[in-house]
Amino acid sequence: MRIMKRGKDAKKKFKKKTPRFLFKKKKCRFCGDKALEISYLNHLFLRKFTTERGKIVPSRVSGNCAKHQRRMAKEIKRARQMALIPYVYVGT
């Protein structure tokens, strides 16, 4: 014999779980276009992958695959050391 719970717990048990956010997976722009080159010398292109605070944008936002995201992070750090990209952007 099964005893049914009453109150808040009874509704939670039978509630159907659905995902809150459905998003489309972004394609890696470097895998799609082999002509694009990741280089620390191309600092204007690397700035697109940093936030206004100077942080590196995560791959789930930028859409890069893991291989190219690691390469992108390495080149951004190189550009920072060469003073092509600032570590922290000065706000106005």
Secondary structure as GFF3:
##gff-version 3
##sequence-region A 1 92
A	DSSP	alpha_helix	8	14	.	.	.	ID=ss1
A	DSSP	alpha_helix	29	32	.	.	.	ID=ss2
A	DSSP	alpha_helix	43	46	.	.	.	ID=ss3
A	DSSP	three_ten_helix	47	49	.	.	.	ID=ss4
A	DSSP	alpha_helix	59	62	.	.	.	ID=ss5
A	DSSP	alpha_helix	66	81	.	.	.	ID=ss6
###
